[in-house]
Amino acid sequence: MGDVASQSHDELTEMARLCRIDILRMTHEAKSGHPGGSLSAIDAMVALYGTDFRFDTSNPDWPDRDRFIMSKGHASPAMYSLLHQMGVLDVEDILGFRTLGSACQGHVDMVWTKGVDFSAGSLGMGLSFGLGCSIAAKMDSSERRIWVMLGDGETQEGQVWEAAMASSYHNASNLRVIVDRNRIQNDDFMAVQMEVGDIGEKFASFGWNVLEVDGHNISELIEAINWANQNESAPSAIIAHTIKGKGVSFMEDNPSFHGKAPNDEELKIALEELS
Amino acid sequence: MSAPSEGGASRDGYGRGLLRLAKDERVVVLEADLGKSTKSCHFREGFPERTVSIGIAEQNMMLVAAGLASSGKIPFASTFAIFTERAFEQVRNGIARPGLSVHICGSHGGIHTGSDGSSAQSIEDLGIYRSIPKMTILHPCDDFSAEELTVKLLNNEGPSYMRTARNKTSRIYDGDSARNLEIGKGSTIIEGRDVAIISCGVMVERSIEAARILEDEGIACSVIDMHTIKPLDLELLTDLAEKCGCLVTAEDHSVIGGLGSAVSEWTAKNKPIPVEMVGVNDRFGESGGTSELMTMMGLDAISICSAVRKCINRKNMQ
């Protein structure tokens, strides 16, 4: 992703701030959507596209691009904000979020949006899809890398572990996962709903390389991404410890903003905090 | 690796079809520990580098296939028909919604599967996949037609589901006649003007048997191999409805959702003529020999004959 990759740490931090503003504006405009998990995931996504991730903004369908599979598809505002900040989507697209005919569907959709590699919306499927992309890349002797963004609540789906097992068995060394470990799911904290325990340890037990990082520290994230790219002995999982709703005081660590848009007053306060 | 079963079962045709497709480097085969049964094992033997073993994890298999398809491969994924159903939502959301050309084969479909019992006898697969937009649904009647239709899936855009049968059936086609088959075009086996028996899968041979019995009674039946349940051959249906004036459907599947439903949905709206459905009447099967089970469940020539007589009576009373 040439354009983003050449940017400095400060520029990426600024980009993440602009993405957060987009996330809030589009969910406010739509009066629906999932700001909490978008705000927790966005720093890792900006960091990824800020490394040597292969993506051409003028040709998002380039067959040999690296893949980014947003398995937690409800955090679509994060994906759209990033594509907007990179110039793939325009402001009308993102403000049309969730409206009839919009390029920005409620959940990320590869049919509707340029630059989206997976049609998500049902949790637990993205890692399997990523494994399919990984196997295809190896069959083609292509160097493309496959990145999958998982939610931590999503790891309650058994299919995630079917895919983790198969990725190791098939030596999917070009496959990487980032887990957005914000500890909150739809209804409440995971500790209340269904705590999954040490996610990193679980991936490690399936033969994955695992690294735990602060999911809001751009430098740490970039180091982790580079570590994964340099450690191709096995598939890699980066457990990004995050705060749901990060960047907006009243949304932080607040389960009620998993799937609720900010109202007029809340948007005003949030934008002031991000200014 | 077990020896391949002798010809005649549609699953054998699927296995041979995959081998014919192997020259296309885009073709990839996925297995969920049942390659010996679905007959993808022959492809695996010849082309291990293009065979992906997923283990007993059907949900994962469907999305791995989707990822391969999104990367330019043409995946053929098979397991038992009943176990594809475990991954219904994966097929719906992960494959069909983005319109990916993943070709799913469910073998051992229907009551015909026999002694494994009701847990293995998929009687709803055609119905549930038929309800998904963009999917092509196939249920060939013998090995030659299964082979040919498998080969023709290569250039069929979008996702598909093909049901094959475990056990041998009489061959309806030979290698030459099967080559004329086209996805979406029903095949006329017998022509007659009194009634059309529209059948699929293992019920085609039973429909032919019924037509022979009825011929002795002076009833001339058309028998159609409707190997493609979706898209349904509406041109042929229109011709049959106009020519015969009544239709009987025959399938080794629930009468809810499958071929009979598809035909009835069309006639109700377009040609309100008598339709009788032979199929599984909203119940589960049980263990038993194929022949005795099929008879017990009303899936035999005798049941088709009864349905035909009833259908013609209804037509005559109109």
Interface residues (C-beta under 8 A of the other chain):
Chain A: P63 D109 M110 V111 D117 F118 S119 G121 S122 G124 M125 G126 S128 F129 G130 L131 G132 C133 S134 I135 A136 A137 M139 D140 G158 Q159 E162 A163 M165 A166 Y169 H170
Chain B: V28 E49 R50 V52 I54 G55 A57 Q59 N60 M62 L63 V64 A65 A66 G67 L68 A69 S70 S71 G72 K73 P75 E89 Q90 N93 G94 R97 P98 G99
